[in-house]
Structure formats: structure tokens, C-alpha cells
Amino acid sequence: MTPIQEMVLTLFTNETLEKVKKQFSNRKEIVSNESFNMSFRLYYSKAGNINLEVLTQIPIEKGEAVDIPNLGRGQIQSTKMFFKPVGFYTQKKGFLSSSLEITIVKEFEEAYDQLLNSKQLNSVVTTHKLSLEENAVLAAFSMEAYINAEKYQDASFFANGLHCDAIMTFQGYPQIFLDDRYGLRGPIAAYMLREQNSINPIVQYEDLFHKFRQMDLNTAMKGI
């Protein structure tokens, strides 16, 4: 089983589900959840969902190329650590009880499908996937997008399982697009980091941006 599959499987383990049920009851903001030798947390958002988030680090290249002793010229790298959502839990209210439902974000959909097809995952919990537009907004406001936008130059990168582009505007700041292969035209986000220290959605994505911000799914917001 791959690490990505283990992250997905953690959404469905009895231990995780029991913690989620208890957290919905006591509304504790953060509950730690170690699984498969990885650090997760269950985060209760302002919107009332609970995110399963895995502690992640990604490399950041800083500044122009410099002479590095014994290695030649290159860029000095640091790392950014943050909690990345694997999926989130919501409660479906019934007449006599509440049941859990799980939504998986795009980055982890393939691993979820692999687990189902190989019968390594057999869960009775109702599970959902997001639309392309929803996943595109999560990608455009991800930490990966933030780090690439910080460079203030055209760049291609991978975020939330989608191929993305950061393209400089004539106004001098980068906008985030999905790659043309997805057929989603136009920019999704404008990163005005130097101008206003802000990240802004394009008008048609404002509702999704604010919804996901309340749900604490926009990891780019952890960068400002």
C-alpha cells in the first residue's frame, strides 16, 4: 500500500471515525490522530465540517542561484510545513440519529478508487467527490499555488491533483489557471502578495472561495 493510499484509508478507520463522532459532539477544535506512522489532525471548522489533515512539507527555492560549497551553483532550499486536507466529514441529520458522510478532495481520488477496486477498502460510510470547479478552487488557493505565485513569474505546477499555471498579468501580479486540458477557461485566483498582501478570487469563484475558507480547506491562506 502506498503512503497516499494509507492517507485515504485513515479517513475510514474505526479509530478515526470514532474520534470524529466524539468531536462532532464536543466540538473540540483540534484532535490529533496518528496513523500509519504519519501525523494527522482532525480540525473542526467554523462551517461545522471536520477535516482530516496530514502534516506535509514541500520544498521552497529561495532567491537567485548562488555558489554552494562543494556543489556548484544552485538555489538554497527551505521547506514549508502545513496541514493538508485529505477529505472532510459532515453530518447528515436523520429523524432519530446523525450519520457521517465523507468527501474526498481531488488529490486523493485516484488512491480511493484503487483501494475500492482492490477491495482493500470496504466502508459503509457514504462518500462523495467534488466537482471540477470545486477542486479547481482548492487547487488555486492551495499552499502549492501560493509558493509558486510568490515567485512572481510564469510557472506550471501540480496542486490538488490538477495541472495548474501561474501566469503574470500586465498589471504585474500572477493569476492562477487550470491547464487547458481541463477545459476550464479563465483565471481562478489573483495573488496580489506584493501589492496588498492578499489573495483574491475571480468574481465567478467568490462563493466557492468564501465557502471553502469557512471550511478551512484553502491552505494558501496559511501563508499570509
Residue pairs with C-beta under 8 A, 6 or more apart in sequence:
1 9
1 120
2 111
3 36
3 38
4 108
4 111
5 111
5 114
5 115
5 120
6 35
6 36
6 38
7 36
7 38
7 40
7 54
7 86
7 108
7 111
8 86
8 87
8 104
8 108
8 111
8 112
8 115
8 121
9 36
9 115
9 120
9 121
10 16
10 33
10 35
10 36
10 38
10 40
10 52
10 54
10 86
11 52
11 86
11 87
11 102
11 104
12 102
12 121
12 123
12 125
13 35
15 33
15 35
16 33
16 35
16 40
16 42
16 52
17 100
17 125
19 31
19 33
19 42
20 42
20 50
20 89
20 100
21 100
22 31
23 31
23 42
23 44
23 50
24 44
24 50
24 89
24 91
24 98
27 44
28 44
29 43
29 44
30 41
30 42
30 43
30 44
31 41
31 42
32 39
32 40
32 41
32 42
33 40
33 41
33 42
33 52
34 40
38 54
38 55
39 54
39 55
40 52
40 53
40 54
40 55
40 86
41 52
41 53
41 55
41 83
42 50
42 51
42 52
42 53
43 50
43 51
43 53
43 83
43 216
44 50
45 51
45 88
45 214
45 215
45 216
46 214
46 215
46 216
47 211
47 214
47 215
47 216
48 90
48 91
49 88
49 89
49 90
49 215
50 88
50 89
51 85
51 87
51 88
51 89
51 215
51 216
51 217
52 85
52 86
52 87
52 88
52 89
53 83
53 84
53 85
53 86
54 83
54 84
54 86
55 81
55 82
55 83
56 81
56 82
56 83
56 84
57 79
57 80
57 81
57 82
58 79
58 80
58 143
58 144
58 147
59 77
59 78
59 79
60 77
60 78
60 79
60 80
60 147
61 75
61 76
61 77
62 75
62 76
62 77
62 78
63 75
63 76
64 75
65 73
65 74
65 75
66 73
66 74
66 75
66 76
67 73
68 74
68 76
80 143
80 147
80 223
82 143
82 219
82 222
83 219
84 143
84 219
85 105
85 216
85 217
85 219
86 104
86 105
86 108
87 102
87 103
87 104
87 105
87 108
88 102
88 103
88 215
88 217
89 100
89 101
89 102
90 100
90 101
90 103
91 98
91 99
91 100
91 101
92 98
92 99
92 100
92 101
92 126
99 126
100 125
100 126
101 125
101 126
101 127
101 128
102 125
102 126
102 127
102 128
103 127
103 128
103 129
103 130
104 112
104 127
104 128
104 129
104 130
105 130
105 135
105 138
105 160
105 161
105 217
106 129
106 130
106 135
106 138
106 139
106 160
106 161
106 162
107 159
107 160
107 161
108 161
109 129
109 161
110 161
112 121
112 127
115 121
130 138
132 182
132 184
133 184
133 205
133 208
134 208
134 212
135 160
135 161
135 162
136 162
136 178
136 182
136 184
136 188
136 205
137 188
137 189
137 201
137 205
137 208
137 209
137 212
138 160
138 212
138 217
138 218
139 145
139 159
139 160
139 161
139 162
139 164
139 176
139 178
139 188
140 159
140 164
140 176
140 178
140 188
140 189
140 201
140 205
141 189
141 199
141 201
141 209
141 212
141 218
141 219
141 220
141 221
142 159
142 160
142 218
142 219
142 220
143 219
143 220
143 222
143 223
144 157
144 158
144 159
144 160
144 164
145 157
145 159
145 164
145 166
145 176
145 189
145 191
145 220
146 191
146 199
146 219
146 220
146 223
146 224
147 223
148 155
148 157
148 164
148 166
148 174
149 166
149 174
149 176
149 191
149 193
149 199
150 191
150 193
150 223
151 166
152 168
152 172
152 173
152 174
152 193
152 194
153 166
153 168
153 174
154 165
154 166
154 167
154 168
154 174
155 165
155 166
155 174
156 163
156 164
156 165
156 166
156 179
157 164
157 165
157 166
158 164
162 178
162 179
162 182
163 178
163 179
163 181
163 182
164 176
164 177
164 178
164 179
165 176
165 177
165 178
165 179
166 174
166 175
166 176
166 177
166 191
167 174
167 175
167 177
167 187
168 174
169 175
169 190
172 195
173 190
173 191
173 192
173 193
173 194
173 195
174 190
174 191
175 187
175 188
175 189
175 190
175 191
175 202
176 187
176 188
176 189
176 190
176 191
177 186
177 187
177 188
178 184
178 188
186 202
186 204
187 202
188 201
188 202
188 205
189 199
189 200
189 201
189 202
189 205
189 209
190 199
190 200
190 201
190 202
191 199
192 198
192 199
192 200
193 199
193 224
197 224
198 224
199 220
199 221
199 224
201 208
201 209
201 210
209 218
212 218
213 221
